[in-house]
Structure formats: structure tokens, C-alpha cells
């Protein structure tokens, strides 16, 4: 991977993008994509996208959501401690003792989540999210209200870190990695010039309502949608009690199999992986995928949709962990597949 591409990825990971507040990260995404796209656009919900071959008769939409889970200010007590509400699927367990940063009235402000000392009994066994509070150092409600108000959003204060074996860890790899992959595929396709058109979309709101995907699919009306997200790796202690399909870091891109997944497009991805010499892994999605694909496939008159996912450890914790090798192979698979598509591609699984 080019050094400039890796720097762009780490820049995205260091940019707060709580669901519904993705403006800052979208500006960075557009700045990177603009030189490699024939056109760039945004919409009224906050999506951003680049286009290659806009006049083509067949279009593929790549969707990688840029929003992350976080916290919303719910209330401020008389002593200045802040109570919070969930923004997406965030858990109270890893939050204890962590730093969090909110975008407030006067700009970013950092606090810490309070935790009872072990000497005094530690956290209670039935600790709930409603028990969570954030200490910004304020001494009163009036003082805290100078900086924050109800509804302000925040995320963990966490710097991404490189680990051994080309792996890395950080906050919100779900799914700023998908937004990065979307941008990087556009960059690499610029030289390959596929026969089909490509919409590379950095979508918003996936972690809370998937509205960005619906807006994008309904407006752009592609012939095929590929949702790029993360999925559960089951290669660490205690991670696979239900004997799910085996997915590992470094094992390659993960394709989905199940009713929501378009069979013809999925077969095309498998063939592209074989041609490129790439290993793929599988996950099962019998009813829904839990990704942007669920909204994309139902947008407009319906859009054939598939998933290509990145294996991820510790999902929705502030230490999500992935492999840079897997990211590179996801990008390679997508470029190979898109370049294999014909201008008159016919995805119908049954033809008269």
C-alpha cells in the first residue's frame, strides 16, 4: 500500500465521526477522492461520493459507511457530571476508565468515564449503561453547560496503533476502513478504466438507521451494490461459543452467503478472487446482513446487492483490531471484480 494511502487511512481513524455528525470526515474523504474521480458529489443527508465513467450503461455502487458509534449527552447533574445515551451499539463494559471527547459549544472537550476504585468494591456486577457518567472536571451544572448541551455527540479519545504482523488497532475501524477501501478502489480504478461506471460512496448513519445507504441507492439507482463493512473474526479466546463459520484476521476478504445476497454477483466475486489468487472466507446472512446492503437492496425498484467484509476483532470496543493485509486483499478483489464486468452485464440469475 502506498504511504500516502496509509496516511489517509490513519487520518480518517483519527477524525471523530459519530453517527449523524460525519461532516468533518466527509470533507477529508472528498479531498482525497477528488483527484481520482471524474465527478464528486454530496447529498442532503451527508453522503459523499466519487464517480468513474458516469456515462456508462451499467453502474456499480460501492458503499462504505464513515460513521462510528458514540455517546450523546443526556443530562448534566448539579455537580457537573454528564450522563449519556447510546449512539449506536456501544457497550458500557469497555467504557469504564476511558477518555472521551465531545464536540461542544467551544470546540472539542475531553473527559473521563468515572469508575469506582477496586479498593471500594469496584464496579457493581449489574453495572448498566445508565450508570455511566463522564467527568470533565466541572464543579457545577452551570459550568458544564458552558461547554456542552443535551444532544452533543462524543467518541472515545483513542489514537490508532500499529501492532505486530501488519495489524493495527483503534476506535471506529467499523467502518472508517470501509470508507477508506471505497476511496482506494476509486484511486486504483482510475488507471484501469473499467467498462462499467462506478459510484464510490462514503455513506452516513449506518450505525443508527442506515439512512445514508437508502438515500444513495434511491438517488443513484445502480445496477449492482456492494456493501463494504467489517465482520466478526473468531480467532481470539472465547470469541466463538456458538461455533460460527471460521473467520480469521489475515484470512482474506469475507463474502456473505444467504437470502439477501445476490447469487450471480457473489459468484462473480468468487471467480475474481480465484483469478487474482486471493483466499476468501465466508459468513452466513440467512435473513439480513446487518449492513448497508439491507437498505440498498430495497431502495428504489430494488438493487442486486452483495457484501464484502473485513475481518475484525473486538467489534464496537475502543480497541477494534484488523489486518492491513486483509484491507489490501479486499481492495484487490474489488478492483479485479469490477474490471471483469462488461458494459452490457446481465446479473439475472434466471433468464428466459
PyMOL commands that set and color helices and strands:
alter all, ss='L'
color gray80, all
select helices_A, chain A and resi 3-13+23-36+93-95+118-120+129-131+141-144+173-192+211-220+263-276+293-296+324-340
alter helices_A, ss='H'
color red, helices_A
select strands_A, chain A and resi 39-42+48-52+59-65+70-76+82-87+99-104+107-113+133-135+153-156+161-162+167-170+197-203+224-232+253-257+280-284+305-312+320-323
alter strands_A, ss='S'
color yellow, strands_A
deselect
rebuild
show_as cartoon
